């Protein structure tokens, strides 16, 4: 399931616990939680079935602003998002856009490498904590 620019980690816990852990990690690291979108609830309200699928929108101006200073079009991809979803086998996943891919998409990869490297390390640590079995 390789999708360009998308990093996906299998979670060792279910969708609700993964989302709860993700939000706790974001808060612990000083990031702002802007929104939480429950696509499965939206589908249910329309009489449709959808496995657990939830987007968490979050960020930090200190991290995102340098990317937008390099190319304001990066603003379409910010704030950052993480998707917690359950596949047809019942496995839970946490997926997010690779910051380096976002910078490449907007043509600013070279001048934002330090920023995207730091973002990638932070997102990787958050994702690992949210999906771990511990």
C-alpha positions as CSV (number, residue, x, y, z in Angstrom):
1,X,0.0,0.0,0.0
2,X,2.6,2.5,-1.0
3,X,1.2,6.0,-1.7
4,X,3.5,8.8,-2.6
5,X,4.3,11.0,0.3
6,X,2.1,9.1,2.8
7,X,3.6,7.4,5.8
8,X,1.5,4.8,7.5
9,X,2.2,2.9,10.7
10,X,0.1,-0.1,11.9
11,X,-1.2,0.5,15.3
12,X,-1.0,-2.1,18.1
13,X,-4.3,-0.7,19.6
14,X,-7.7,0.0,18.1
15,X,-8.9,3.2,16.4
16,X,-10.3,5.0,19.4
17,X,-7.2,4.3,21.6
18,X,-4.9,5.3,18.7
19,X,-6.7,8.6,18.3
20,X,-6.7,9.3,22.0
21,X,-3.0,8.6,22.2
22,X,-2.3,10.8,19.2
23,X,-4.2,13.7,20.8
24,X,-2.4,13.2,24.1
25,X,1.0,13.2,22.3
26,X,0.2,16.3,20.4
27,X,-0.8,18.1,23.7
28,X,2.3,16.8,25.5
29,X,4.5,18.2,22.8
30,X,2.8,21.6,22.7
31,X,1.1,21.3,19.4
32,X,-2.4,22.8,18.8
33,X,-5.3,20.5,18.0
34,X,-7.4,22.5,15.5
35,X,-10.0,19.9,14.5
36,X,-11.1,16.3,14.7
37,X,-13.2,15.0,11.8
38,X,-15.0,11.7,12.2
39,X,-15.7,10.5,8.7
40,X,-17.4,7.3,9.9
41,X,-19.9,9.4,11.9
42,X,-20.5,11.5,8.9
43,X,-21.2,8.5,6.8
44,X,-23.5,7.0,9.4
45,X,-25.5,10.3,9.4
46,X,-26.0,9.9,5.7
47,X,-27.1,6.2,6.1
48,X,-23.8,4.8,4.9
49,X,-21.3,2.4,6.4
50,X,-17.7,3.3,6.8
51,X,-15.0,1.6,9.0
52,X,-13.5,3.9,11.6
53,X,-11.9,6.8,9.7
54,X,-10.9,9.9,11.6
55,X,-8.7,12.9,10.8
56,X,-6.9,15.0,13.4
57,X,-5.8,18.4,12.3
58,X,-2.9,19.9,14.3
59,X,0.1,22.1,14.1
60,X,2.4,24.8,15.4
61,X,3.1,28.2,13.7
62,X,6.8,27.9,14.5
63,X,7.0,24.8,12.4
64,X,4.6,25.6,9.5
65,X,5.3,29.2,8.9
66,X,8.8,28.7,7.6
67,X,7.4,26.4,4.9
68,X,4.8,29.0,3.9
69,X,7.4,31.7,3.9
70,X,9.3,29.6,1.3
71,X,6.1,28.9,-0.7
72,X,2.7,30.2,0.4
73,X,1.0,27.4,-1.5
74,X,2.1,25.0,1.3
75,X,-0.7,26.5,3.2
76,X,-3.1,24.2,1.3
77,X,-1.4,21.3,3.1
78,X,-1.1,22.9,6.5
79,X,-2.0,22.5,9.3
80,X,-0.7,19.0,9.4
81,X,-3.1,16.1,9.5
82,X,-3.1,12.5,10.7
83,X,-5.6,9.9,9.6
84,X,-6.5,7.1,12.0
85,X,-8.3,4.4,10.0
86,X,-9.2,0.7,10.2
87,X,-8.7,-1.5,7.2
88,X,-10.9,-4.4,5.9
89,X,-8.9,-6.9,8.0
90,X,-9.6,-4.9,11.2
91,X,-6.1,-3.5,11.6
92,X,-5.8,0.1,12.7
93,X,-3.4,2.5,10.9
94,X,-2.1,6.0,11.5
95,X,-1.2,7.8,8.3
96,X,0.3,11.3,7.7
97,X,2.0,13.3,4.9
98,X,5.8,13.2,4.9
99,X,6.9,16.8,5.4
100,X,9.7,16.4,2.9
101,X,7.2,15.3,0.3
102,X,5.1,18.4,1.0
103,X,8.1,20.6,0.5
104,X,8.9,18.8,-2.7
105,X,5.4,19.1,-3.9
106,X,5.6,22.9,-3.5
107,X,9.1,23.2,-5.0
108,X,10.9,24.3,-1.7
109,X,12.6,21.0,-0.7
110,X,16.1,22.4,-0.8
111,X,15.6,25.5,1.2
112,X,13.4,23.9,3.8
113,X,15.3,20.7,4.4
114,X,16.2,21.5,8.1
115,X,12.6,22.4,8.9
116,X,11.1,19.3,7.2
117,X,13.7,17.1,8.8
118,X,12.7,18.4,12.2
119,X,9.0,18.0,11.4
120,X,9.6,14.5,10.1
121,X,11.4,13.5,13.3
122,X,8.7,15.0,15.5
123,X,5.8,13.4,13.5
124,X,7.6,10.0,13.5
125,X,8.0,10.1,17.3
126,X,4.4,11.1,17.8
127,X,3.1,8.4,15.4
128,X,5.3,5.8,17.1
129,X,4.0,6.7,20.6
130,X,0.4,6.7,19.4
131,X,0.6,3.3,17.7
132,X,2.9,1.4,20.1
133,X,1.7,-1.6,22.1
134,X,2.9,-0.2,25.4
